[in-house]
Amino acid sequence: MSEIHCYDYVNHPYEKVRDVLTKDAIAVFQAATKGATSRANDVASGLRVDLGGISIEAGINIKVTQIEQKEQGARSSPVTQLQIEWEAANAPHLFPLMKAELRVYPLTATETQLDFLGAYEPPMGALGHVMNSMVGHRVAEASVHRFVNDVAGYLRKALA
C-alpha cells in the first residue's frame, strides 16, 4: 500500500468552502479538473501531471462514499471529511484504485485548509510494485498534488 499526503488552502471562510463541497463535491472535482470544452462531453474527472515536459492526462471516475462533519469542541476547529475513491475511466485494471480522505477545516476566519490523505495498491501484482517503486509513485504523487491544487484553485475563483 502506498500513501500520498498533500494539502492546499482556499482564501475563503470554512463555512463557504464546506457548503460548496458538501452540496456537490463531484461537480466541484469535475469543474476543477477538466477543461471547459471536454467537460461538456464527459462526466468523468481528470488527472494531469507534467513530467519533464511531457504531459500525462487520464480520465477518472470519482465518487464520494461518505461525508462527515465534526464539531471538535470548544478548543478545536470543526472539520468536514469527504471519503473519496477514484479509478481510471478506461482500463481500470491497469491503474491503481485510490481511496482517500479529503479533510476540510479552517486555518483562520478567512482561510480554509484542504488536506488530502490517500492510499493505493499498485495494479498488476509484483510487476506493478516494481513499476511503482521506479516511477509510479512519483506520477501518482504529482497527479494527486495537481488534483488538490486544481480543486483549491477552482474554489478560490468560484467563491470570489
N, C-alpha and C positions, 0 to 999 in steps of 0.2 A: 504494500500500500504506500503510495506517495502522497505527501501533503503539500499544499500550497497555501500560503497566507499572504494577503496584501490588503491595503486599505487606501482610501482617498477620503476627501471631505467635500461637503457641499456648503457653500456660504449662505445658508438659509436655516431658519429655525427647525428644530427637530420635528415639531408637530406638522409642519408643512411637508417635509420630506416623508415622514411616516405615513401621512394621509395619502399621498400620491402612490407610494409603493403598496400600501395595503389595499387601496382601491383596485388597482390593476397592474401588478408588478410585471406581468408578461408583456403588456403593451409598452411599458417603460423600457424593458430589456430589448424588445424588438425595435423600438424607435431609436434607442441609443446605439444599437449595433449594426443596423442596416442602413444603407444609403436610401435616399428618398425614392429613387427610381426602382430599386429592387424591392423595397418594402411594398410597393403597390402590387407586386405579383407573387409575393412569398410571405407566408406567415411565420416561417422559422426565423430565429435569430441567427446571428453570425459571429464567428470569432475571427479575428485578424491578428497577425503577428508579422513584423518585418525583421528578417534575419539577414544581415549583411547585404542589404539592398534587394533582397528577394522577399516579396510579399506572399504570404500564405494565408488563404481565407477558406473557411469551411462553414457550411450551414449547420446549425444545431437545432434540435428540438429541445426546448427548455420547459420545465414545469416547476411550479411551486407546490410542494407537497404539504406544507404547513406554515402558518403564520401565527406567531405567539407574541403577545405584548405583555411586558412585565413592568410593573412599577416596583422599583427596587427598595424603596423605603425612604425615610427622611433624609438620610445622608448620601444616598446613591441616586444616580440618574436612571430614568426609565430606559428601557431597551426594547426594540422590536426585532424579533428573529424570524427570518424567512428561510425555511428549509427548501433548497432548490436542487434539482438534478438536471443534467443535460447529457445528450448523446449526439453523435453525428447524425445529421439528417439522411445522409447517403452512406451506405456500407458501415453501419454502426459497429459491426463485429471487428472492424479494423482499427477502431478508435476506442479510447477508454471512456467509461461512464463516469462522469463527475458527480459526486454527491457533496454538497456544501451547505454552509450556513452563512447567510449574509446578515450581519448584525448591524443595526442602525441605532445610534444613540447620540445625545447631544454632547458636544465638546464645550460650547458656550451657549449663550442665549441666541446667538445668530449663526452658529456653525454646527454641522452635523457630521458625524463620522460614519462612513460605510466600511465595515470590517469583514473581509471575506476569509473564511477558513474552509478549504475543500480537500477532499481526498479522492484518489482514483487508483484503480488497479490497471496496470498496462495490459492491453489485449495480447493475444497470441502466445500465451504461456512464457516459456523460458526465452524464446526469441524476443518477445515483447519487452521482457525485463532488461535484456541486453541493450536493445534499441533505446529504451527509456533512460538507462544509465548513460548512454553515449550522447544522445541529443534530445530524446523525447521529453525529459523533464524540463529542459530549458525552453522548449517550444510550448509545453503546457503552461509553464510559469509565465512566460511572456504573453500568451494569449489571455490568461486569467487577469494579469495586470491590465492589459488593454481593455478587457471587458469591464473591469471595475472603474477604470478611468473614463471609459465611454459612458457608463451609467452615471457617474458623478458629473461629468461634463454636460450630459443631457439634462440632468436635474437642475444644475446651476442655471442653464439657459431657460428651461421650461418654467421655473419658478420665479424668474426675474420679472 
